[in-house]
Structures are given as C-alpha cells and as structure tokens.
Amino acid sequence: MHTSNVAPMTRAGDVAARMTAIADEVAGPAAADVDDRARFPTETIEALKAEGLLAALVPVEFGGGGASLEEVSQGLVSLGRRCASSAMVVAMHHIQVACLVRHGRSEALQNYLQELAGHQYLLASATTEVGTGGDVRSSVCALEVTDGHFRLEKQAPVISYADDSDAVLVTARRTADSPESDQVIVLCRPPGLELEQVGEWNALGFRGTCSTGFVLRATGDADEVFPESYADISTHTMLPMAHLMWSSVWLGIASDAVDLARRFVQREARRKPGTTPPAALRLAEVTVVHQQFVDMVQSSLARFAAAGTDADRLSSIGFGVGMNALKVSSSTLVVDIVRECMLICGLASYRLDTPFSLGRHLRDAMGASLMVNNDRIMANNAQMLLVLRGE
Amino acid sequence: MTVDETIRQVLADHGRLAVPVDSLSDDTDLFGAGMTSHASVNVMLALEDAFDFEFSEKMLKKSTFVSIAAIRSGVLELTGG
C-alpha cells in the first residue's frame, strides 16, 4: 500500500490509522538497521510522503490533510512504539509545519505552505547556535537584508536530518544591530541554502535523527522571514508543540515497553496456570504509571487546543508552566517506565537478542530529559513561579 | 520620584536593555530593545516592590510590559491613579 503514488490527502480522520500502518509495516522492520548504522529512516519518511502524511497538519485549503493534533499525536505514539528515531524526525517536522501554518502569514510563506503540501517537503530546524550556551531564545547570527533579499550565516551545533530535509527554519537576530533576544525565524531552502557538515552523530539513542552540526549559509527572499517575532512564535506555537509532539514519541517508547512486559508476564502465567507470576504486581504498578502518562498527554493536547490562537492565553504564565511541566514529566516517566519494564522482563530485556530486549528503548528514553535539558526547563519554571497567581 | 521616574529606574536596574533607558520613548517596544522574558519577570517583581501592589493574573502578559506607556497604564490601574 505504501508504494501507491496517490499523494493527496483526501481522507480526514484516518491519519492516525495510516501512520500506525506505516509504523508497523515500514518503520518497525527498519528500526534495528536505522539504529545500528545511525542512518536516516528513509523508507519511513518516503512511505509517509507517498501517503501525503507530511502535510497532515496543513489545512485542507492549502492542499494538506487538515488533521487534528490529537490524530498526529496518536500517529507519533504508534511510530514511537516501532522506531523512536523515525517518530522523532516526524515530530520535529510537524513542529515546524505548525509554526508555518500558524505564523507564516506573508504571501511568500503561504505559497510555500501550499508547495510543501504538494511536494511533501520535510522541514528541519536550526534554533541552537554555537556561543549562546544552549539558550534558543538568543542568537549570535543576524540577518543582513538588502534590496528585498536576506543573507545569513549560522554556526549550528545541531540540525537534525538536515541533509535529508527540503528546507530549514532558522532563528537569527532581526538585524546586525538588534540585541541577541530580538530574533526572527526565516525559511532557508535550496537553491539559496548551503550546509557544511561539522562532525558526526554517534550517540546513545535517537541515532536515526542524524543530529550533526552544520555551518549554514543561506540567501533568499526577505518575504520568507516570518513577520512575527520568534519570541511570540516560540511561546505561542513552537514550545508547546515541541513538548506535545516529543511527549507523544516518548509515550510510544513507554507504551511498547509496557506491551512487551505484559506479554512477558502473560507467557509466564501460561506456563503455570493458577499461579500469578511474581512480576504481575509490578506490571500492575507500571500500568498505573503508564495510564498517568497517556492521560497527561491527552489533557495537555486539550489544553493547547482550548487556547486556540488566543495570544493572551498562550502567553500566560500558567500555560507556560503547564507546558514545561509536561516535558519534564513525560521525559522522566518514559525512563521510569522502561526501567520498571526491564525489571519485569529480567535478563530477557537486558539481552540484545531476545524478543523482549529493551536496550534500544532505554537508550532512546535517556535522551528525553537531555534534549532541552530538564534543568533548564525547571529553571524557567522556577522563575515564572515567582509571579504566578493562583487560578 | 514620579511614577514615570520609578518605572524608568526599574527598567534601568532590571530590564537588561541593549540601549540606555533615557533613549527610550514612551512607546518604544521594550522587547525589541532587548528585554528578555526573563528580564521582564524581574521588572515585574521590582515594580511590585516599588509600588507595593501585585499585578493581577489577567495583567501577567507580554502586552502589559511592552512599553513604558503600557507599564504606566498598568501601574495607574492598580494604584487608582
């Protein structure tokens, strides 16, 4: 079914089911090789493109799927179960698409959105920069705009899957005279985009995201600079979207671990009917925690949906604290759950050659609290709580 | 100190602006002048201390702190001035 060349997304409502089918049929079988070789999950992304699913979040009037975030989140959970690297690539792409959909108000950016849906472009992101100490809300590099064209050079310590993407959304100071916090976001794409790779990506987990460093040099039409400030785009869309989409991926990892643990306990039970296996109680406990995780992702999706495009709600301190709490909780829970599942499955999960192996789950899960370090997020919340009022 | 002088003093002490406070007009966008969201929290705390009030929940948003004029109108609302 994935070799079909029918690209347009005409069926609403089945986005999650189609992402799940690709997860099971394409991403799962390729996962071990993607992980072993730290290579881009080409087959998964091609399968999603063939189904028009890279434009799932693009409104129907722009040629996209018009899917809800809940559907995409469910699809990411399914992908996360089978291949967390694939899921993370797709999650990062959808975060960028959401920024374009919600903030790409110039004519040039609206035309690009339509082009993205038609060609099933994959978007990457370059927010971090050498010299800012990991603070994405400040930039060293600056746009130089002359005669309606921009020029930009950025030392990016990480641009995930840049070589396999069709365009990169890049943050920079508005002008060479702007303070480091006065940032904009700009669409950089061929032929005006040059990427010079710096170093290799050989990491413990999420190996298929190919998160190497680059020197990025770009020129382009000044209309492809987002009209709103990056500060607003980040607060209203990029940050909540990132925490929601990442959490969905991590929930996928945790969900697969719980599935394996349950199958393991059931296998033990079949061997000795009438005796509840000792690990069954631990399974019951981890299932409680897993349900907290599921419900937290659901309620956070609902909170974001309820805020809509209301700038005051999206920029309120309570909303920001809540979305940060989601990231810290889910990145902690995924590790807790995988570790518990390893205790349930015992050595079968520790070995790399059994159907119950949880090695990749554990390695991928450990990345969750490090990508935008939880300590940084907690420091942000600590400061916001100095002025938060009760509801 | 007048309300305006106090606001300008708080911005000078805590706004971490890229330009001198004296160079700001009443309507200059403070975020455009380099005030980060972190700095705006400190500005908020210092204003609460200086005027001995608490910003209400609905005032805790970017637009309340976007310019000296916006801050002044928030301060006057809370002090009944």
Interface residues (C-beta under 8 A of the other chain):
Chain A: R137 S138 S178 P179 E180 S181 D182 S229 A231 D232 T235 D312 S315 S316 I317 G318 Q383 M384 L386 V387 L388 R389 E391
Chain B: L17 A18 F31 G32 A33 G34 M35 T36 S37 H38 V41 M44 L45 E54 F55 S56 E57 K58 L60 K61 K62 S63
